[in-house]
């Protein structure tokens, strides 16, 4: 599909061409289309050319740009369904996917909105903040790509994030500060969101008097200690936290079990994610993009 869209795919060392102004330019060849597929599906980031996905040989048109965004999000958003199937409860996977979707769509909408209505003389004169963006993608194609690549920690870019408006540039920062969970990279988003779901079960159980259980496993003091320490030493404790419930026998659902597949729980997990993770970085945001925006008001 990338080759059909005009992306370079060959084993050539390149070719010299004469430009419209009569000068000469070397056009670099290579297996770009195949490398792009690996880069995007694996959320690996980078790019074949120095300009990354802003380069016309690496991202030729608006529709290839949207295809790249789709590929970045494809596997991370597929893994919650895998989780649901492995747990024997598809609705649990759908609930996790819904939390990811709420946070991702909210981030994309805010990034597009801030960039479309960017303050300043030049953005208002041209109708949008186009500095650092490719005209073939526009604000929406650039802002959504910026949100997708930072929500997944991919690292690929099709615009210069440093040229974004204060609030528009804040959103990619917030996406990274969320801890790569909405939907996160290949695998990392799922385990991060499951940690937050376990914390939510415990908090919600305290609030409404329900038994803190997740997938038929009780969330006890041991699990909460491990989940709390996740923010400090994630790799080791994810394995320890997974092993502890795995040793338990599944407990049957009762009237006191908190449902973890309904919209209320989805909203609570999204709220816990924002409160526990995003607000940790509020001072940095207050001294940066928020302060800059208020100073211009």
N, C-alpha and C positions, 0 to 999 in steps of 0.2 A: 504493500500500500504506500509506503514511503517512496519507493522508486517511482510508482505511478504519479505521485504528487510532485516529483521533480527533484528528489533527494539524490545526491551522488552515491553511486555504488559501483566501484571498479577497483582494479589493482594498479592503476596508472600512477606514475610519479607526478603527474600534472601536465599542464600545457601552457604555453605562452600565447597570449592573445593581444590584439590591438584594440584599445578602448575607443570610445566615441570621440575622445579629444585627441586621438592620434598617438597616445602613449602606449606603453606595453605593461602588461600585468601577468603575473604567474598565477594560474588557477590550480590549487592543490586538489588532487584526486584521492581516492581511497575507498575502503568499504564502509562508507558513512552510514548508509541506511541500516545495515545489519548491526553496526555498533550502537546506533540509536535505540534499536529495539531492546538490546541488552541493557543499555543505560537507563531506559525509562521503566521497563517492566521490573527490573531489579532495584529500582530507586537508588541507582549507583551514582548518579550525578555526573558532573563534568561535561565534556563534549569533545568532538573530534576537532573542531576549529576553536580558536581562541575566543571568539565571540559567543561560543556555546549555542544555545537554541535560538539566539537572535540572528545567527548567520543564515543567509538565504540558501546555502547549500545543505544546511543541517535542519532547517525548518522553513521550507519554501513559501508556504501560503497559510491563510487563515485556517483552512480545514485540517492541514497537517498539524497546526498548532493545537487545535482542539483534540485531535487524535493523541497527541503527546500527553496532554492533560489527562485524558482517559486512561492511557497506559500507566501513568504514574500512580493513579488511584486504584487500578484494577485489582491487583493482588491484595493490597492492604484491606480493601473493602470486601474481598472475597473470604478472608480468613475467619471473620466471625461466623459465617455459615459453616465453615469447616469445624469450628469449635462447637457449634450447636449440634452438628451431626455426630461428632465424637462423644459429646455429653449425652446423646440420646434425646435431646430436647431442642428441636430446631428453633422454637420461639425464644430460647435464651440467646441464641446466636443473633436472631433478628433484633433483640433488644440492644445488644452491644453495638450492632451495626447502626441502629437508630441513633444511639448516643453520638457515635462518630459522625453521622450525617448531620445532626443538628449543629454540632460544633463547626464542622467543615463548611456547611452552607452559610452559617452565620458569618464566619470569617471571610468567605468569598464575597458575600453581599456587602459587608462593611468595607472591604478593600476596594471593591469597584465603586461604591458610593463615595468614599473619601477621595478617590482619585478623579472621579467624574466631576465632583463639586469642589475641587481643590481651590483654596484661597490663593490670592496673589494676582498681580497685574497680568502676567503672561497667561496663566491658566484661564483666567476669566476672559481674556481677549480672544483666545482660540477655542474656548468652550470646554477645555479639559486640560489636565496636566500631562502633556505629551513629552516632556523632557525625559530622555533616557529610554524612550519606547519606540518600537518599530511601527511605522504607519500601517503596514500590512496587517498588524494585529490589533491596533487600536487600544483604548484604555481597558475594555472588558477582557480581551484576549490576553493582555499583559498582566492585569491585576489577578485574574483567576489563576493564571500560571504561577504567579508569585505566591499566591495563597496555597496552591496545591504542592508546590515544591518545598515550601517551608512546613506545611502540615505533615508532610511525609519525611522531612529531612533529606530530600533527594539531592539538592545541591545544583540541579540544572536551572538555568535562568534564561528568559527570553527578553528581559528588560533589566535596566540598572536600578536596583532597589534603592540605592543611595540617592537617586534623583526623585524618588517619590515624595509626595507631600508629607508633612509632619505626621498626621494621623494615618495616612495611607502607608507610610513606611513603618509606623508602629505595629500594624497588623502582622506583617511577616515576623517581627520580633516576638509578638504575643504568641504566634503559632509555635515558634521554637521554644518559648518559655513554658508552653503547656506540657512539654515533656514528651513530644512525639507520640501522641495517643489518638489523634483525630484526623485521619486514620492511622498515622504513624508509618514507619517503614515496613518492609516485608517481615512480619513477625513481631517487631518491637511494639507496634501499636496495640496489638491484641493483648500481649502480656501486661503492658502498662495499664490498659483499660480494665483488665480483670483485677488487678491490684486495687484500682479505684472502686470497682464494683464491690469487692469484699469489704472495703472501708465503709462504703455506702450502706451495705447490709447491716453492719454493726451499728452505725450512727442512726439509721432509720429504725432499727430494732429498739434502741434506747428511747427514741422519740415517741414511738407509738405502742411500745410494750409488746412487740412481736419477737418471736424467737429468731436470733441472728443465724440464719442458715442460708447457704448458697449451693444450689445443685444437690440438695439433700445432705450436705455436710455442715456441721455446726461450726460457726465462727467463734472460737474461744479466745481466751487471753493470749495464748501462744500465737495464734494466727494474726491477731491484731498487732502484736509486737513485731512480728516479721513484716507485716504490711507497712507499719509505720517506718521501719528501718529501710524500706524499699527506696526511699528518697535519697539515702546515703550510699548504700552498697547494693545497687540493683541486681547485678548479674548473679551473685551467689544466693541472695535471699529469694529471688524468683524461683530457683530450684528447690530451696528449703520449704518455701510456702506451698509449692505444688506437691511436694512429697508428704507433707503433714496431713492434708485432707485425703490424699490417696490411700493412706493407711486405714482410714475410717471405712466402716461399712455404710452404704447409703441408708439414710433414715427416711422413712415414709413422710410425706407431707401431711401436716395437720392443720387445724384451724388457726394455730398460732404461728404458722410459717409465713414469713413475709414473701409475697409474690415478687419474683425478680424478672418477670417478662412483660409486665404491664406498663402503660405509658407513664404512670406515676413514678415508677422506679427509674425509667429512662430519663425523665426530667431530673430526678434526684442525683443520678450519677453524673449528668452533665453539670449540675450545680456544684457537686463536691469537687469535680475536676477543676472548675474555675476557682472555687474558694481555696482549695488546698495547694494548687499548683500556680495558677496565674497570678494570684494576689501576692505570692512570694516576691514577684518582680515589680510590684507596683511602685516602690520608691524609684527604681531605675527609670520606669516609664514616666513618672511624674517629673523627674529632673530632665528628661529628654524631650520626646515628641509632644507630650502634654504641655510642658512649660513653653515650648516654642509656639504651639498653637495659641495658647492663651496670651502670649506676649504680642501676637499679631492681631488679636481681637480688638 
